[in-house]
Amino acid sequence: MIPMVRQRNPEARVRAAQTAEELSDLGRQLKASLLRTSLRDIL
């Protein structure tokens, strides 16, 4: 993703920002899922 950010093409930077946002959202979803699974196993 870093090469996308370093490009001078504005469209590449927009795609990099969108990719970063998507990865962030997926990370939050994964964390929530893992937490639910762990709590389910404990409770």
mmCIF file of the N, C-alpha and C atoms, coordinates in Angstrom:
data_MODEL
# 
_entry.id   MODEL 
# 
loop_
_atom_site.group_PDB 
_atom_site.id 
_atom_site.type_symbol 
_atom_site.label_atom_id 
_atom_site.label_alt_id 
_atom_site.label_comp_id 
_atom_site.label_asym_id 
_atom_site.label_entity_id 
_atom_site.label_seq_id 
_atom_site.pdbx_PDB_ins_code 
_atom_site.Cartn_x 
_atom_site.Cartn_y 
_atom_site.Cartn_z 
_atom_site.occupancy 
_atom_site.B_iso_or_equiv 
_atom_site.pdbx_formal_charge 
_atom_site.auth_seq_id 
_atom_site.auth_comp_id 
_atom_site.auth_asym_id 
_atom_site.auth_atom_id 
_atom_site.pdbx_PDB_model_num 
ATOM 1   N N  . MET A 1 1  ? 0.817   -1.188  0.000  1.00 0.00 ? 1  MET A N  1 
ATOM 2   C CA . MET A 1 1  ? 0.000   0.000   0.000  1.00 0.00 ? 1  MET A CA 1 
ATOM 3   C C  . MET A 1 1  ? 0.865   1.257   0.000  1.00 0.00 ? 1  MET A C  1 
ATOM 4   N N  . ILE A 1 2  ? 2.003   1.227   0.628  1.00 0.00 ? 2  ILE A N  1 
ATOM 5   C CA . ILE A 1 2  ? 2.878   2.395   0.666  1.00 0.00 ? 2  ILE A CA 1 
ATOM 6   C C  . ILE A 1 2  ? 3.236   2.876   -0.744 1.00 0.00 ? 2  ILE A C  1 
ATOM 7   N N  . PRO A 1 3  ? 3.544   1.971   -1.679 1.00 0.00 ? 3  PRO A N  1 
ATOM 8   C CA . PRO A 1 3  ? 3.831   2.468   -3.035 1.00 0.00 ? 3  PRO A CA 1 
ATOM 9   C C  . PRO A 1 3  ? 2.658   3.240   -3.642 1.00 0.00 ? 3  PRO A C  1 
ATOM 10  N N  . MET A 1 4  ? 1.440   2.859   -3.284 1.00 0.00 ? 4  MET A N  1 
ATOM 11  C CA . MET A 1 4  ? 0.270   3.578   -3.798 1.00 0.00 ? 4  MET A CA 1 
ATOM 12  C C  . MET A 1 4  ? 0.241   5.009   -3.249 1.00 0.00 ? 4  MET A C  1 
ATOM 13  N N  . VAL A 1 5  ? 0.612   5.169   -1.995 1.00 0.00 ? 5  VAL A N  1 
ATOM 14  C CA . VAL A 1 5  ? 0.585   6.492   -1.372 1.00 0.00 ? 5  VAL A CA 1 
ATOM 15  C C  . VAL A 1 5  ? 1.671   7.384   -1.957 1.00 0.00 ? 5  VAL A C  1 
ATOM 16  N N  . ARG A 1 6  ? 2.796   6.800   -2.305 1.00 0.00 ? 6  ARG A N  1 
ATOM 17  C CA . ARG A 1 6  ? 3.926   7.583   -2.807 1.00 0.00 ? 6  ARG A CA 1 
ATOM 18  C C  . ARG A 1 6  ? 3.749   8.031   -4.254 1.00 0.00 ? 6  ARG A C  1 
ATOM 19  N N  . GLN A 1 7  ? 2.798   7.475   -4.950 1.00 0.00 ? 7  GLN A N  1 
ATOM 20  C CA . GLN A 1 7  ? 2.579   7.877   -6.336 1.00 0.00 ? 7  GLN A CA 1 
ATOM 21  C C  . GLN A 1 7  ? 2.054   9.307   -6.381 1.00 0.00 ? 7  GLN A C  1 
ATOM 22  N N  . ARG A 1 8  ? 2.362   9.970   -7.443 1.00 0.00 ? 8  ARG A N  1 
ATOM 23  C CA . ARG A 1 8  ? 1.897   11.354  -7.603 1.00 0.00 ? 8  ARG A CA 1 
ATOM 24  C C  . ARG A 1 8  ? 0.489   11.414  -8.172 1.00 0.00 ? 8  ARG A C  1 
ATOM 25  N N  . ASN A 1 9  ? 0.018   10.303  -8.669 1.00 0.00 ? 9  ASN A N  1 
ATOM 26  C CA . ASN A 1 9  ? -1.312  10.230  -9.255 1.00 0.00 ? 9  ASN A CA 1 
ATOM 27  C C  . ASN A 1 9  ? -2.361  10.388  -8.148 1.00 0.00 ? 9  ASN A C  1 
ATOM 28  N N  . PRO A 1 10 ? -3.201  11.403  -8.222 1.00 0.00 ? 10 PRO A N  1 
ATOM 29  C CA . PRO A 1 10 ? -4.224  11.620  -7.186 1.00 0.00 ? 10 PRO A CA 1 
ATOM 30  C C  . PRO A 1 10 ? -5.184  10.431  -7.048 1.00 0.00 ? 10 PRO A C  1 
ATOM 31  N N  . GLU A 1 11 ? -5.470  9.758   -8.152 1.00 0.00 ? 11 GLU A N  1 
ATOM 32  C CA . GLU A 1 11 ? -6.372  8.610   -8.096 1.00 0.00 ? 11 GLU A CA 1 
ATOM 33  C C  . GLU A 1 11 ? -5.758  7.477   -7.283 1.00 0.00 ? 11 GLU A C  1 
ATOM 34  N N  . ALA A 1 12 ? -4.448  7.294   -7.407 1.00 0.00 ? 12 ALA A N  1 
ATOM 35  C CA . ALA A 1 12 ? -3.764  6.258   -6.634 1.00 0.00 ? 12 ALA A CA 1 
ATOM 36  C C  . ALA A 1 12 ? -3.828  6.587   -5.151 1.00 0.00 ? 12 ALA A C  1 
ATOM 37  N N  . ARG A 1 13 ? -3.698  7.841   -4.817 1.00 0.00 ? 13 ARG A N  1 
ATOM 38  C CA . ARG A 1 13 ? -3.795  8.242   -3.402 1.00 0.00 ? 13 ARG A CA 1 
ATOM 39  C C  . ARG A 1 13 ? -5.203  8.010   -2.860 1.00 0.00 ? 13 ARG A C  1 
ATOM 40  N N  . VAL A 1 14 ? -6.198  8.287   -3.674 1.00 0.00 ? 14 VAL A N  1 
ATOM 41  C CA . VAL A 1 14 ? -7.583  8.045   -3.253 1.00 0.00 ? 14 VAL A CA 1 
ATOM 42  C C  . VAL A 1 14 ? -7.798  6.551   -3.033 1.00 0.00 ? 14 VAL A C  1 
ATOM 43  N N  . ARG A 1 15 ? -7.297  5.734   -3.956 1.00 0.00 ? 15 ARG A N  1 
ATOM 44  C CA . ARG A 1 15 ? -7.425  4.277   -3.797 1.00 0.00 ? 15 ARG A CA 1 
ATOM 45  C C  . ARG A 1 15 ? -6.698  3.802   -2.544 1.00 0.00 ? 15 ARG A C  1 
ATOM 46  N N  . ALA A 1 16 ? -5.540  4.380   -2.265 1.00 0.00 ? 16 ALA A N  1 
ATOM 47  C CA . ALA A 1 16 ? -4.784  4.007   -1.068 1.00 0.00 ? 16 ALA A CA 1 
ATOM 48  C C  . ALA A 1 16 ? -5.578  4.360   0.189  1.00 0.00 ? 16 ALA A C  1 
ATOM 49  N N  . ALA A 1 17 ? -6.196  5.515   0.199  1.00 0.00 ? 17 ALA A N  1 
ATOM 50  C CA . ALA A 1 17 ? -7.007  5.922   1.353  1.00 0.00 ? 17 ALA A CA 1 
ATOM 51  C C  . ALA A 1 17 ? -8.215  4.997   1.518  1.00 0.00 ? 17 ALA A C  1 
ATOM 52  N N  . GLN A 1 18 ? -8.837  4.646   0.401  1.00 0.00 ? 18 GLN A N  1 
ATOM 53  C CA . GLN A 1 18 ? -9.976  3.732   0.467  1.00 0.00 ? 18 GLN A CA 1 
ATOM 54  C C  . GLN A 1 18 ? -9.547  2.358   0.967  1.00 0.00 ? 18 GLN A C  1 
ATOM 55  N N  . THR A 1 19 ? -8.401  1.890   0.500  1.00 0.00 ? 19 THR A N  1 
ATOM 56  C CA . THR A 1 19 ? -7.888  0.596   0.935  1.00 0.00 ? 19 THR A CA 1 
ATOM 57  C C  . THR A 1 19 ? -7.574  0.618   2.423  1.00 0.00 ? 19 THR A C  1 
ATOM 58  N N  . ALA A 1 20 ? -6.960  1.688   2.894  1.00 0.00 ? 20 ALA A N  1 
ATOM 59  C CA . ALA A 1 20 ? -6.642  1.817   4.313  1.00 0.00 ? 20 ALA A CA 1 
ATOM 60  C C  . ALA A 1 20 ? -7.914  1.810   5.145  1.00 0.00 ? 20 ALA A C  1 
ATOM 61  N N  . GLU A 1 21 ? -8.932  2.518   4.694  1.00 0.00 ? 21 GLU A N  1 
ATOM 62  C CA . GLU A 1 21 ? -10.214 2.548   5.413  1.00 0.00 ? 21 GLU A CA 1 
ATOM 63  C C  . GLU A 1 21 ? -10.848 1.164   5.449  1.00 0.00 ? 21 GLU A C  1 
ATOM 64  N N  . GLU A 1 22 ? -10.814 0.475   4.329  1.00 0.00 ? 22 GLU A N  1 
ATOM 65  C CA . GLU A 1 22 ? -11.378 -0.870  4.258  1.00 0.00 ? 22 GLU A CA 1 
ATOM 66  C C  . GLU A 1 22 ? -10.627 -1.827  5.187  1.00 0.00 ? 22 GLU A C  1 
ATOM 67  N N  . LEU A 1 23 ? -9.309  -1.743  5.190  1.00 0.00 ? 23 LEU A N  1 
ATOM 68  C CA . LEU A 1 23 ? -8.520  -2.600  6.077  1.00 0.00 ? 23 LEU A CA 1 
ATOM 69  C C  . LEU A 1 23 ? -8.813  -2.288  7.545  1.00 0.00 ? 23 LEU A C  1 
ATOM 70  N N  . SER A 1 24 ? -8.985  -1.031  7.846  1.00 0.00 ? 24 SER A N  1 
ATOM 71  C CA . SER A 1 24 ? -9.321  -0.631  9.214  1.00 0.00 ? 24 SER A CA 1 
ATOM 72  C C  . SER A 1 24 ? -10.677 -1.200  9.629  1.00 0.00 ? 24 SER A C  1 
ATOM 73  N N  . ASP A 1 25 ? -11.653 -1.095  8.746  1.00 0.00 ? 25 ASP A N  1 
ATOM 74  C CA . ASP A 1 25 ? -12.985 -1.649  9.031  1.00 0.00 ? 25 ASP A CA 1 
ATOM 75  C C  . ASP A 1 25 ? -12.920 -3.164  9.213  1.00 0.00 ? 25 ASP A C  1 
ATOM 76  N N  . LEU A 1 26 ? -12.186 -3.835  8.359  1.00 0.00 ? 26 LEU A N  1 
ATOM 77  C CA . LEU A 1 26 ? -12.064 -5.284  8.470  1.00 0.00 ? 26 LEU A CA 1 
ATOM 78  C C  . LEU A 1 26 ? -11.366 -5.671  9.766  1.00 0.00 ? 26 LEU A C  1 
ATOM 79  N N  . GLY A 1 27 ? -10.385 -4.900  10.168 1.00 0.00 ? 27 GLY A N  1 
ATOM 80  C CA . GLY A 1 27 ? -9.695  -5.160  11.428 1.00 0.00 ? 27 GLY A CA 1 
ATOM 81  C C  . GLY A 1 27 ? -10.631 -5.019  12.618 1.00 0.00 ? 27 GLY A C  1 
ATOM 82  N N  . ARG A 1 28 ? -11.477 -3.988  12.595 1.00 0.00 ? 28 ARG A N  1 
ATOM 83  C CA . ARG A 1 28 ? -12.465 -3.805  13.675 1.00 0.00 ? 28 ARG A CA 1 
ATOM 84  C C  . ARG A 1 28 ? -13.446 -4.973  13.702 1.00 0.00 ? 28 ARG A C  1 
ATOM 85  N N  . GLN A 1 29 ? -13.898 -5.394  12.531 1.00 0.00 ? 29 GLN A N  1 
ATOM 86  C CA . GLN A 1 29 ? -14.832 -6.518  12.469 1.00 0.00 ? 29 GLN A CA 1 
ATOM 87  C C  . GLN A 1 29 ? -14.190 -7.799  13.001 1.00 0.00 ? 29 GLN A C  1 
ATOM 88  N N  . LEU A 1 30 ? -12.941 -8.033  12.643 1.00 0.00 ? 30 LEU A N  1 
ATOM 89  C CA . LEU A 1 30 ? -12.232 -9.214  13.109 1.00 0.00 ? 30 LEU A CA 1 
ATOM 90  C C  . LEU A 1 30 ? -12.062 -9.172  14.614 1.00 0.00 ? 30 LEU A C  1 
ATOM 91  N N  . LYS A 1 31 ? -11.681 -8.029  15.143 1.00 0.00 ? 31 LYS A N  1 
ATOM 92  C CA . LYS A 1 31 ? -11.507 -7.889  16.594 1.00 0.00 ? 31 LYS A CA 1 
ATOM 93  C C  . LYS A 1 31 ? -12.814 -8.166  17.316 1.00 0.00 ? 31 LYS A C  1 
ATOM 94  N N  . ALA A 1 32 ? -13.908 -7.607  16.825 1.00 0.00 ? 32 ALA A N  1 
ATOM 95  C CA . ALA A 1 32 ? -15.215 -7.819  17.453 1.00 0.00 ? 32 ALA A CA 1 
ATOM 96  C C  . ALA A 1 32 ? -15.615 -9.291  17.388 1.00 0.00 ? 32 ALA A C  1 
ATOM 97  N N  . SER A 1 33 ? -15.365 -9.918  16.263 1.00 0.00 ? 33 SER A N  1 
ATOM 98  C CA . SER A 1 33 ? -15.700 -11.333 16.103 1.00 0.00 ? 33 SER A CA 1 
ATOM 99  C C  . SER A 1 33 ? -14.886 -12.202 17.060 1.00 0.00 ? 33 SER A C  1 
ATOM 100 N N  . LEU A 1 34 ? -13.594 -11.928 17.159 1.00 0.00 ? 34 LEU A N  1 
ATOM 101 C CA . LEU A 1 34 ? -12.743 -12.694 18.071 1.00 0.00 ? 34 LEU A CA 1 
ATOM 102 C C  . LEU A 1 34 ? -13.166 -12.487 19.520 1.00 0.00 ? 34 LEU A C  1 
ATOM 103 N N  . LEU A 1 35 ? -13.537 -11.281 19.869 1.00 0.00 ? 35 LEU A N  1 
ATOM 104 C CA . LEU A 1 35 ? -14.000 -10.993 21.222 1.00 0.00 ? 35 LEU A CA 1 
ATOM 105 C C  . LEU A 1 35 ? -15.295 -11.739 21.523 1.00 0.00 ? 35 LEU A C  1 
ATOM 106 N N  . ARG A 1 36 ? -16.242 -11.710 20.568 1.00 0.00 ? 36 ARG A N  1 
ATOM 107 C CA . ARG A 1 36 ? -17.495 -12.441 20.773 1.00 0.00 ? 36 ARG A CA 1 
ATOM 108 C C  . ARG A 1 36 ? -17.241 -13.932 20.955 1.00 0.00 ? 36 ARG A C  1 
ATOM 109 N N  . THR A 1 37 ? -16.366 -14.487 20.138 1.00 0.00 ? 37 THR A N  1 
ATOM 110 C CA . THR A 1 37 ? -16.047 -15.908 20.214 1.00 0.00 ? 37 THR A CA 1 
ATOM 111 C C  . THR A 1 37 ? -15.411 -16.241 21.558 1.00 0.00 ? 37 THR A C  1 
ATOM 112 N N  . SER A 1 38 ? -14.484 -15.411 22.014 1.00 0.00 ? 38 SER A N  1 
ATOM 113 C CA . SER A 1 38 ? -13.830 -15.648 23.291 1.00 0.00 ? 38 SER A CA 1 
ATOM 114 C C  . SER A 1 38 ? -14.817 -15.555 24.445 1.00 0.00 ? 38 SER A C  1 
ATOM 115 N N  . LEU A 1 39 ? -15.677 -14.575 24.406 1.00 0.00 ? 39 LEU A N  1 
ATOM 116 C CA . LEU A 1 39 ? -16.669 -14.424 25.481 1.00 0.00 ? 39 LEU A CA 1 
ATOM 117 C C  . LEU A 1 39 ? -17.671 -15.572 25.477 1.00 0.00 ? 39 LEU A C  1 
ATOM 118 N N  . ARG A 1 40 ? -18.049 -16.015 24.308 1.00 0.00 ? 40 ARG A N  1 
ATOM 119 C CA . ARG A 1 40 ? -18.976 -17.144 24.202 1.00 0.00 ? 40 ARG A CA 1 
ATOM 120 C C  . ARG A 1 40 ? -18.361 -18.393 24.829 1.00 0.00 ? 40 ARG A C  1 
ATOM 121 N N  . ASP A 1 41 ? -17.078 -18.617 24.591 1.00 0.00 ? 41 ASP A N  1 
ATOM 122 C CA . ASP A 1 41 ? -16.395 -19.774 25.149 1.00 0.00 ? 41 ASP A CA 1 
ATOM 123 C C  . ASP A 1 41 ? -16.285 -19.689 26.671 1.00 0.00 ? 41 ASP A C  1 
ATOM 124 N N  . ILE A 1 42 ? -16.134 -18.473 27.199 1.00 0.00 ? 42 ILE A N  1 
ATOM 125 C CA . ILE A 1 42 ? -15.996 -18.268 28.647 1.00 0.00 ? 42 ILE A CA 1 
ATOM 126 C C  . ILE A 1 42 ? -17.349 -18.364 29.333 1.00 0.00 ? 42 ILE A C  1 
ATOM 127 N N  . LEU A 1 43 ? -18.353 -17.764 28.743 1.00 0.00 ? 43 LEU A N  1 
ATOM 128 C CA . LEU A 1 43 ? -19.680 -17.732 29.360 1.00 0.00 ? 43 LEU A CA 1 
ATOM 129 C C  . LEU A 1 43 ? -20.412 -18.959 28.950 1.00 0.00 ? 43 LEU A C  1 
# 
